[in-house]
Amino acid sequence: MAGMAMALAAGALISVQTMFNNRVNEAASPGSTSALVLGMGFLASLAMGLLMEGTAFLSWGSMETWFWFSGLLGIGVVICNVRSVKLLGPGYAVSLIMASQLLSALWMDSLGWFGLEKVPFTLLKAAGAILLIGGLALFKARKPGAATEAEPAADVL
């Protein structure tokens, strides 16, 4: 139950962070937004870790070398999030982001990537993925004759 609560909280926090990041991006470039957001996250994580765990916070076990660079993925996450919200609108962008996360996790589970236990791909999982994609299509669908969104700005980056 605690795991489900944490997952639901993470989903809500990601959505709120995406909107906050988008507001920062209105005043700064995508690269500056990424630096600010990730820099603040680093400082807050460091302070909280030291406060809550003391020096044990700095004791890390062994891991694959390339896992040390996973934080660099955050740059792409922030930049893609703020750009997608600007180009697609918050509801559609966040729903696509969630769908991408779910489909990526399904793929990684099924292939056992990154040291994960390999979980068989089943018809039930395929049906869930299809329903998710169908839900996105419904979310984006408009009534015939309804006004369409304005064309996105020419400055995609």
Secondary structure, 3 states (H helix, E strand, C coil): CHHHHHHHHHHHHHHHHHHHHHHHHHHCCHHHHHHHHHHHHHHHHHHHHHHHHHHHHHCCCCCCHHHHHHHHHHHHHHHHHHHHHHHHCHHHHHHHHHHHHHHHHHHHHHHCHHHCCCCCCCHHHHHHHHHHHHHHHHHHCCCCCCCCCCCCCCCCC
